[in-house]
Amino acid sequence: MAKVTDKITHLIEPVIEDMGYELVGIEYVASGKHSILRVFIDTDKGVGVNDCEKVSHQLSSIFDVEEPISGQYTLEVSSPGIERPLFHKGHYQRFLGADIKLRMVRPIDGRRNFFGAIGCVNEVDNTIELVDELGSVILDINLIEKANLVVGF
């Protein structure tokens, strides 16, 4: 069975692209009537409040008809922000060399949380090399629960 986010992505990505935006990714936090569906959009020029409102209105209309999520939830549409979430292989490739923090679905060598720079992306194995002060580790992109850019000041 496909994940809820996969079904929603398939449903809304063409609509968002037709509106002139990039669908960066989707997060769904199931919590009963307090569930949240976050949709991250972007453009080369950035995203403002009016952009988010326009996309939110369009998606609400689609969700009213298609009902991809049963029960109550709150729809949030936003820009990816400065600590941009990374959702797929293309994002890791785009930000090669950037510092990221990530959490794995299950422990790798006793750790679930990692921090470091993206050393390389292996297209064949669907892995990334994460480099930190201790060396490097190879991580399966499919086993990454959550990843974000880290901006240092």
N, C-alpha and C positions, 0 to 999 in steps of 0.2 A: 504494500500500500504506500502510495506517495505521501511524503510529508506535506503538511498543511501549507508550509511556505512554498514548496515546489508547485503545488496546484495554484496558489495565489499568484506566484510569479508568472506562470504560464498564462493566467487570465489577464493580468494587468500590464505586463511588460509592453505588449504592442500598443496599448492605449497611451501609456506614459511616453513611449518613443514618438508616437504620432503627435503628441502635444509638445514635442521639442525638448524633452528631458531624457536623462539617462536614469534607469532604475539601478541604483547602486546595490540595493539589497533589501531584505525583509527580515524582521525579527518578530516572532510571535511568542508572547509570554502568557501561557495559559494559567489562569488563576480564578476560575469560576466567573462570577459576574464582574470581576475586576481585571479580566484578561485585557491585554494590550497588543495591538497589531501596529508595529512601527514600519513605515515605508520610507526609505531613504532615497532622495532624488538629487540630481546634480545637473549642471550645465557647465560649459567652458567659462561662462561669465559668473558662475555662482548662483545661489538660490536665495530668494527673499521670502518674506512672509506671504506676499501676494501669490507667489508661485506655489507655495505649499497649500494655501487656501484653494487655489484653482484646481490643483491635482486632487486634494482631499474631497472637494465637491464632486468631481468626476468619478472618483473611486467609490464614494458613498452610493452614488446612483447605480453603479455596476454591482456592488455588494448587496444592495437592496433586491436586485433581481436574481443574481446568481447564488447568494447565500453560501459563500465558501467556508464560513465558520458557523457552527451551530452555537446558539447561546449569545450572551451579551459580551461585548468587547468594546474597547475604545480604539478608534483609528487615529494614529498620529502620523502626519507626513512632515518630514523635515529634511534639511540638508544633512550631509554626513558629518559636518563639523570639522574642527581642526584635528581631533583625534579620530579620524575617519575609520569606520569599521571595514574590515576586509572580509569578503564573502566567498570569493572564488579565485581560481588559479590566475586569472588575468589581473586581479588586483595585486597579488603578490609579485607578479612579473612587472607590473607598472611601477611598483614602489621598491624595486631592487635597491639594496643598500640602506633603506630606511629602517629606523628602530621601530620595533613593534612589541606589544605584549600580547600573549595569547594564553588560552586555557584549552587543554585537551579534554576530550570526552572521557578518557580513562588515563591513569598514570602511565608515563613512559619513564622507565628507570626510577620509579618512585616519585616522580614529579608530574603535576598537572599544569602548573603555571610556569611559563617561560618568558624571558625578556631578552631581546638581542636584535641584531640587524639581519635583514634578509640577505643571505649570501648568494643563493641561486635558487632557481625553480627548475625542477626536473619534470619536463612535460610527459615523459614516458611513464615514470613511476608515480606521478601526481604527488610529488613531495617537495618540501622546501628545506633548504639548509638554513638554520638559524645560528648565527655566530655571536658569542658573547665573550667576556673576559676569560672564561674557562676553556674555550674552544668552540666546537660546533656540534650540532645535533641535527639529524635528519628526521623530519616530522611529516607524517602523512596528512595531506590537506583535508582528506575526508574525515579525519579524526579530530580536527580542530573544532572545538565548541564555539569559541568566540575569539576574534582577533581584532586589534585596533592599532593604528599608528600611534606612536608616542612622540610628542613634540617637546623638545628640550628648549629651555630659555636660558 
